[in-house]
């Protein structure tokens, strides 16, 4: 410490002036550190809000990603597979419908030929029956006929009856067959499975679009998760830097205060230069604003 008589006429600065200037510099440095700390606190509060926002974005991205994954697993893939089966079945039905149509055409042609042959057979049968009746069963021939010839005539008559009966049965069956083919053709025309082909194609197009859209959203939300995670990590690192800088500023302020306390309040033996009492302006606050404490909700997030 300097003596009370420390004035030195040969020097432009006295010891008390030097110490006073040092105290003034310390006071200015303390103000700068306090200002830097407050600015750091403000930036940290803002960065902590940004951190909360990034955490919220990350959680929402995760929820959206899981929603689209569930949509793909529980709805989209199931409907896509069912649509594939529907389209495959319709294609098979169309092939069978074409085969049925061909069979109907072929059967109609065969039935037409059968009907023509039945008509021709009936015509021939009528001719034969008329001829036999005129020759075999005429009254003039029956008078001079022997018993053997009569028996033979009866056999011929019985054969004609059987032929007529079988011909009638064939005719009835042919007519039934024609009616059945007409019914089948009407049903086949009414079903019109070919019209389902466009429906199946549009259904597959819609379900495929849903599947692609869902898969794209899964990919995009996964990318968003990675982006938000990276941004959150960056904010956390920046926040850590701010916390360290703020702590450094607090340490600087505390150290400067201790320096002032040492100079102004230190006990010493003998006569000491009491600068703080003699030069009060060297260490007074000059209206400095006291440091504000960190809000509790912000401090809890550190």
MITOR-619514 format. One record per residue (C-alpha): residue in one letter; x, y, z. Coordinates in steps of 0.25 Angstrom, whole numbers, plus 5000, padded with zeros to 4 digits. Layout:
BEGIN
aXYZ
...
***
This chain:
BEGIN
x500050005000
x500550144998
x500750245008
x499850365011
x500950455007
x501050384994
x500950514985
x502150514975
x502350654969
x503250594959
x502250504953
x501050524945
x500250414953
x500250394968
x500050254974
x498650284978
x498350334964
x498850204958
x498050124968
x496850204965
x496950194950
x497150044952
x495850034960
x495150114950
x495650014939
x495149904948
x493749964950
x493649984934
x494149844932
x493049794942
x492049874935
x492449814922
x492449674928
x491049694934
x490549744921
x491049624914
x490449534924
x489049604923
x489149594908
x489649444909
x488449414918
x487449484908
x488049394897
x488049274905
x486549294908
x486349304893
x487149184890
x486449104901
x485049144895
x485649094881
x486048964888
x484648944893
x484148974879
x485048874873
x484748764883
x483248794880
x483548784865
x484348654867
x483148584875
x482148624865
x482948574854
x483148444861
x481648434863
x481348464849
x482348364844
x481748254853
x480348294848
x480748274834
x481448144837
x480148084844
x479348134832
x480248054823
x480247934832
x478847924836
x478047984824
x478848014811
x479547884810
x478347804813
x477447874803
x478547864792
x478647714794
x477147704793
x477147784781
x478147704774
x477347574777
x476047644772
x476747684759
x477347544757
x475947484759
x475247574750
x476347544739
x476047394741
x474547424741
x474747494727
x475547374722
x474447284726
x473347374721
x474047374707
x474147224708
x472647214712
x472247304700
x473047214690
x472347094696
x471047164694
x471347194680
x471847054677
x470646984684
x469647074677
x470247034664
x470146884668
x468746904672
x468346974659
x468946854652
x468246754661
x466946834659
x467146824644
x467446674645
x466246654654
x465346724644
x465946644632
x465746514640
x464246554643
x464046584629
x464646444625
x463946374636
x462646434631
x462946394616
x463346254621
x462046244630
x461146284618
x461846184609
x461746074618
x460246104622
x459946114607
x460645984604
x460645894616
x459345944624
x458445964612
x457145894612
x457345824599
x458645764604
x458145724617
x457045634611
x458045544604
x459145544615
x459545414621
x459745404637
x461245414635
x461045544627
x460145594637
x461045574648
x462145634640
x461245754638
x461045764653
x462545764655
x462745874645
x461645954651
x462245944665
x463645984660
x462946104653
x462346144667
x463646134674
x464346214663
x463246324664
x463346324679
x464846334679
x464846444669
x463846524677
x464746504690
x465946554682
x465146674677
x464646704691
x466146694696
x466646774685
x465546884688
x465946884703
x467446894699
x467147014690
x466347084702
x467447054712
x468547114702
x467647234700
x467547244716
x469047234718
x469347334707
x468447434713
x469147414727
x470447424720
x470047554713
x469447604726
x470747574735
x471647654725
x472947624733
x473747704723
x473147834729
x473847794742
x475147804736
x475147964736
x474647964750
x475747874755
x476747954747
x476248084754
x476148024767
x477647974766
x478048114762
x477448174774
x477948074784
x479348084777
x479248234779
x478948224793
x480048124796
x481148214788
x480648334796
x480748264809
x482148214806
x482548354802
x482048414815
x482748304823
x484048344815
x483848494817
x483448484832
x484648404834
x485548504827
x484848614836
x485148534849
x486648534845
x486648684841
x485948724854
x486848634862
x488048694856
x487548834858
x487248804873
x488648754875
x489148874869
x488248964878
x488748884891
x490148904887
x489949054885
x489249054898
x490348984905
x491349094900
x490449204905
x490349144918
x491849134919
x492049274914
x491049324924
x491749254935
x493049314931
x492449454931
x491949424945
x493249374949
x493949504944
x492949594951
x493149514964
x494649524962
x494649674959
x493749694972
x494749624980
x495849714975
x495149834978
x494749784992
x496249744994
x496649884990
x495649954998
x495449865010
x496749795012
x497349805026
x498749855027
x499749885038
x500250025039
x499850145031
x499050105018
x498550185007
x497050185009
x496650214994
x495250164995
x494950265006
x495750375000
x495350354985
x493950304986
x493650324972
x494650214968
x493750094973
x492350144974
x491250084965
x490850214958
x489450154957
x489850014952
x488649924951
x488649804960
x488749674953
x487449604951
x487249454955
x486949354945
x485449324944
x485149194951
x484449124939
x485749154931
x486649114942
x485948974943
x486248944928
x487848964930
***
